[in-house]
């Protein structure tokens, strides 16, 4: 979550679809299983992808010039990543907003293949296939849900990507849609280049955090609190003590929803304070727990 360049690589690179046992989440990549059920949390993911094409070259180095000159490229990168092949019974030309972007394969070969299968579509299919065929390596509930989720996914994903393409001022725009490509581009410009550095807490600070965490948070999961503190340091604006907390994406990063459903509410306010304002979750780490 702190090294955003690595985050970009995780969202666009090769995933190892293997597992050593049920606690192992390697086969899901940088997602929890709930991500595939709910299809939420893509605002941050697409902003990471857009920022790569707005600000960075292939090796991560910064590009020269005005990033606004690359808005169309970044928009197309998001389309490529989200691409899903058309239903054979559909008339592609009748759609005002398409979801099959196979023509972008030449520009973004890692984001979409020649058949219109975007990175996320390919990942989703591989995850569901692994879950359905490896019940001994995944939770039984995952194996049971996988076949139905795979059947439902194409229509759900197409609807989501069609809605994401509506212009902000379109009469069809609905404020309840949480994902829109134009919003994502605006946010990407505001956020700027991807962070390409890791922040490690000192052993002394970790021990201080450990001492003040409640027994209801297992010691093996203290690292989640360390990551929260490091993320705060990396993202704190100059004019505020508050940082937006991407709760869903932290769940994805940790591999399950224990973070948001159980541990987050148990972190004492002596360490961090949370606030929910204007439908945005945010938090503030107390000064004595900062590196």
C-alpha positions in Angstrom: 0.0 0.0 0.0 2.9 2.3 0.6 5.0 1.4 -2.5 2.6 2.3 -5.2 4.9 1.4 -8.1 4.9 -2.2 -6.7 1.2 -1.9 -6.3 0.9 -1.1 -10.0 3.1 -4.1 -10.9 0.9 -6.3 -8.8 -2.3 -5.1 -10.6 -0.8 -5.7 -14.1 1.8 -8.5 -13.8 1.7 -12.2 -13.6 0.0 -13.9 -10.7 1.1 -17.2 -9.3 -2.0 -19.3 -9.1 -0.8 -21.7 -6.4 -1.4 -22.3 -2.8 0.3 -24.2 0.0 -2.9 -24.4 2.1 -6.1 -22.6 3.0 -4.3 -19.7 4.8 -2.3 -19.0 1.7 -3.8 -16.2 -0.5 -1.1 -16.3 -3.3 -3.6 -17.5 -5.8 -5.8 -14.4 -5.3 -3.1 -11.9 -6.1 -3.5 -8.5 -4.5 -7.2 -9.1 -3.7 -9.4 -10.7 -1.1 -12.1 -13.1 -2.2 -14.7 -10.5 -1.2 -13.3 -8.3 -4.0 -14.6 -10.8 -6.5 -17.9 -11.1 -4.8 -18.6 -7.3 -4.4 -16.5 -5.8 -7.2 -15.7 -2.8 -5.0 -12.5 -0.9 -4.4 -11.6 -0.2 -8.0 -11.3 3.6 -7.7 -7.8 3.2 -6.2 -6.7 0.5 -8.5 -7.6 2.4 -11.6 -6.1 5.6 -10.2 -2.8 3.7 -9.7 -3.0 2.5 -13.4 -3.8 6.0 -14.7 -1.0 7.6 -12.7 1.5 5.1 -14.2 0.6 6.3 -17.7 0.3 10.0 -16.8 3.6 10.3 -14.9 5.9 7.3 -15.6 7.9 5.5 -18.3 8.1 1.7 -18.5 10.9 1.5 -15.9 9.1 3.7 -13.4 11.2 6.8 -14.2 9.3 10.1 -14.4 8.2 11.4 -17.8 8.8 15.0 -18.9 6.1 17.4 -20.0 2.6 18.1 -19.0 0.8 14.9 -17.8 -2.5 16.4 -19.1 -1.1 15.7 -22.6 -1.3 12.0 -21.7 -4.9 12.0 -20.4 -6.2 10.0 -23.4 -3.5 7.4 -23.0 -4.3 7.0 -19.3 -8.0 6.7 -20.1 -7.4 4.0 -22.7 -5.1 2.2 -20.2 -8.0 1.9 -17.8 -10.3 0.7 -20.6 -7.8 -1.9 -21.6 -7.4 -3.2 -18.0 -11.2 -3.4 -17.6 -11.9 -4.9 -21.0 -14.1 -8.0 -21.3 -14.9 -9.8 -24.6 -18.3 -9.1 -26.1 -21.1 -11.6 -25.8 -21.3 -13.3 -29.2 -25.0 -12.4 -29.5 -24.3 -8.7 -28.9 -24.0 -6.1 -31.7 -20.8 -4.2 -30.7 -21.7 -1.2 -32.9 -25.0 -0.7 -31.1 -23.4 0.1 -27.8 -22.9 3.7 -27.0 -20.2 2.7 -24.5 -18.3 -0.5 -25.3 -16.7 -2.9 -22.9 -14.5 -4.9 -25.4 -11.3 -3.0 -26.1 -9.3 -5.6 -28.0 -8.1 -2.9 -30.4 -6.0 -1.5 -27.6 -3.9 -4.7 -27.4 -1.1 -3.2 -29.6 -0.6 -0.3 -27.2 -1.2 -2.1 -24.0 -0.3 -5.8 -24.6 0.0 -6.5 -20.8 -3.4 -4.9 -20.0 -5.6 -6.6 -22.7 -5.0 -9.5 -25.1 -6.0 -9.7 -28.8 -9.4 -11.3 -27.8 -10.4 -8.4 -25.6 -9.7 -10.1 -22.3 -8.5 -7.4 -20.0 -6.1 -8.1 -17.1 -8.8 -8.2 -14.5 -11.1 -10.4 -16.6 -8.3 -12.9 -17.0 -7.4 -12.7 -13.3 -11.0 -13.2 -12.3 -11.4 -16.3 -14.5 -8.2 -17.8 -13.2 -9.1 -17.2 -9.6 -12.5 -18.8 -9.9 -11.1 -21.7 -11.8 -8.5 -22.3 -9.1 -11.1 -22.0 -6.3 -13.5 -24.4 -8.0 -10.9 -27.0 -8.7 -8.8 -26.9 -5.5 -11.2 -27.3 -2.6 -8.5 -28.9 -0.5 -6.4 -25.7 -0.8 -9.0 -23.0 -0.4 -11.9 -22.4 2.0 -14.9 -24.5 1.2 -17.1 -21.4 0.9 -14.8 -20.1 -1.8 -14.9 -23.3 -3.8 -18.7 -23.5 -3.4 -19.3 -19.9 -4.6 -16.8 -19.8 -7.5 -19.0 -21.5 -10.2 -22.0 -19.1 -9.6 -19.8 -16.0 -9.4 -18.1 -16.9 -12.7 -21.6 -17.2 -14.4 -22.7 -13.8 -12.9 -19.5 -11.9 -13.5 -19.7 -11.0 -17.2 -23.0 -9.1 -16.9 -22.1 -7.4 -13.6 -18.7 -6.3 -14.9 -20.1 -5.0 -18.3 -22.7 -2.9 -16.4 -20.0 -1.5 -14.2 -17.7 -0.5 -17.0 -20.5 0.9 -19.1 -21.5 3.1 -16.2 -17.9 4.2 -15.6 -17.7 5.7 -19.1 -20.6 8.1 -18.8 -19.4 11.7 -18.7 -19.7 13.5 -15.4 -22.3 16.0 -16.7 -24.3 13.4 -18.6 -28.0 13.4 -17.9 -27.6 9.6 -17.3 -25.0 10.2 -14.5 -26.1 8.8 -11.2 -24.3 9.9 -8.0 -24.7 6.4 -6.6 -22.2 5.1 -9.2 -19.0 4.8 -7.2 -16.7 4.3 -10.3 -16.3 6.7 -13.2 -13.2 7.0 -15.4 -13.3 10.8 -15.7 -13.4 11.1 -11.8 -10.5 8.7 -11.7 -8.4 10.7 -14.1 -9.0 13.9 -12.1 -8.0 12.2 -8.9 -4.9 10.7 -10.6 -3.8 14.2 -11.7 -4.2 15.5 -8.2 -2.3 12.6 -6.5 0.7 12.9 -8.9 3.4 10.3 -9.5 3.4 6.9 -7.8 5.3 6.5 -4.6 8.3 4.2 -5.2 9.6 3.8 -1.6 9.0 1.6 1.4 8.6 3.0 4.9 9.8 0.8 7.7 9.1 1.5 11.4 11.9 1.2 13.8 12.0 -1.8 16.2 11.5 0.6 19.1 8.4 2.0 17.6 7.0 -1.4 16.8 7.5 -2.5 20.4 5.7 0.7 21.6 2.8 -0.2 19.3 2.8 -3.8 20.4 2.6 -2.8 24.0 -0.5 -0.6 23.5 -2.5 -2.9 21.2 -5.3 -4.9 22.9 -5.1 -8.7 23.3 -8.0 -9.1 21.0 -5.7 -8.3 18.0 -3.4 -11.4 17.5 0.4 -10.6 17.6 0.7 -12.2 14.1 -1.5 -9.4 12.8 0.3 -6.5 14.4 1.9 -5.8 11.0 -1.4 -4.4 9.8 -1.1 -1.6 12.3 2.5 -1.0 11.2 1.3 -0.7 7.6 -1.4 1.8 8.6 1.2 4.0 10.3 3.5 3.8 7.3 0.7 4.6 4.9 -0.2 7.6 7.0 3.4 8.9 6.9 3.6 8.4 3.1 0.3 10.1 2.4 -0.2 12.9 5.0 -0.8 16.2 3.2 1.0 19.4 4.3 -2.2 21.2 5.2 -4.0 18.5 7.2 -3.5 15.9 9.9 -6.0 13.6 8.2 -5.4 10.9 5.6 -8.0 9.2 3.5 -8.2 5.5 4.6 -8.9 3.1 1.6 -10.3 0.4 3.9 -11.4 -1.9 1.1 -8.0 -1.8 -0.6 -6.3 -2.5 2.7 -8.5 -5.6 3.0 -7.3 -6.6 -0.5 -3.7 -6.1 0.5 -4.0 -8.2 3.6 -5.9 -10.9 1.7 -9.2 -10.9 3.7 -11.6 -8.7 5.6 -10.4 -9.3 9.1 -8.7 -5.9 9.0 -11.9 -3.9 8.4 -14.5 -6.2 10.1 -12.5 -7.0 13.2 -9.2 -5.3 13.9 -9.7 -1.7 12.7 -12.3 -0.9 15.3 -10.1 -2.4 18.1 -7.1 -0.1 17.5 -7.2 2.2 20.5 -7.5 6.0 20.0 -4.3 6.5 21.8 -2.7 5.2 18.6 -5.0 6.4 15.9 -8.3 8.3 15.5 -10.8 7.6 12.8 -13.5 9.8 11.3 -16.1 9.4 8.6 -17.0 12.7 6.9 -18.7 13.4 3.6 -18.8 9.7 2.9 -15.0 9.5 3.2 -13.2 7.4 5.8 -10.1 9.1 7.2 -7.7 8.7 10.1 -5.0 10.4 12.1 -2.1 8.8 13.8 -1.1 10.3 17.1 2.4 12.1 17.0 4.0 9.8 19.5 3.4 6.8 17.2 5.0 8.4 14.2 8.6 7.6 13.1 
